[in-house]
């Protein structure tokens, strides 16, 4: 009489391998779907920011109140020229 009993271990191994492969495939599909939607959200945010910057009014450069005046004075080391904005 044979003392070892074979309860279909090769069948169980094949079943576990198939189940593991199925879980791996489902996990990969979920990861790709998540990555796709994350990239879609980031792309929409970048496109929205680009659109907002396109139509946002530009900042105007700060200019002096009036025309600039150059003031020069002589010092022992030479001439010094300073700029002042004319006050109204």
C-alpha positions in Angstrom: 0.0 0.0 0.0 1.3 3.4 -0.8 1.7 5.7 2.2 1.6 9.0 0.3 -1.7 10.4 -0.7 -1.9 12.8 -3.6 -4.8 15.2 -3.3 -4.3 16.9 -6.6 -1.5 19.2 -5.5 -0.6 20.0 -9.1 -4.2 21.1 -9.7 -4.1 23.3 -6.6 -0.8 24.8 -7.7 -2.2 25.6 -11.1 -5.3 27.1 -9.4 -3.2 29.3 -7.1 -1.0 30.4 -10.0 -4.0 31.3 -12.1 -5.5 33.2 -9.1 -2.2 35.0 -8.5 -1.9 36.0 -12.1 -5.5 37.3 -12.1 -4.9 39.4 -9.0 -1.7 40.7 -10.5 -3.5 41.6 -13.8 -6.4 43.3 -11.9 -3.8 45.3 -9.8 -1.9 46.4 -12.9 -5.1 47.5 -14.6 -6.1 49.5 -11.5 -2.7 51.1 -11.3 -2.8 52.1 -15.0 -6.3 53.5 -14.6 -5.3 55.5 -11.5 -2.2 56.8 -13.3 -4.3 57.8 -16.3 -6.7 59.8 -14.3 -4.0 61.4 -12.2 -2.2 62.5 -15.4 -5.5 63.8 -16.7 -6.1 65.9 -13.6 -2.6 67.3 -13.7 -2.9 68.1 -17.4 -6.2 69.9 -16.8 -4.6 71.9 -14.0 -1.7 72.9 -16.2 -4.0 73.8 -19.1 -6.2 75.9 -16.7 -3.2 77.7 -15.4 -1.9 78.4 -18.9 -5.4 79.7 -19.9 -5.6 81.9 -16.8 -2.2 83.4 -17.4 -3.0 84.0 -21.1 -6.0 86.2 -20.2 -4.7 87.7 -16.9 -4.0 91.4 -17.2 -0.3 92.2 -17.3 1.3 94.1 -14.5 2.4 97.6 -15.6 5.9 98.7 -14.8 6.2 101.3 -12.1 7.2 104.6 -13.7 8.2 107.8 -12.0 5.5 110.4 -11.6 7.1 112.8 -14.1 10.1 113.1 -16.3 13.4 112.3 -14.7 15.8 115.0 -13.8 19.6 114.5 -13.6 21.4 116.4 -11.0 25.1 116.7 -11.2 27.5 118.1 -8.6 31.2 118.4 -8.3 33.0 116.7 -5.5 36.7 116.6 -4.7 36.8 113.1 -6.3 35.0 114.1 -9.5 31.5 114.6 -10.8 28.5 112.8 -9.2 25.3 112.4 -11.2 22.1 111.5 -9.4 18.6 110.9 -10.8 15.6 112.4 -9.2 12.0 112.2 -10.3 10.4 115.6 -10.7 7.8 116.2 -8.1 4.4 117.7 -9.1 
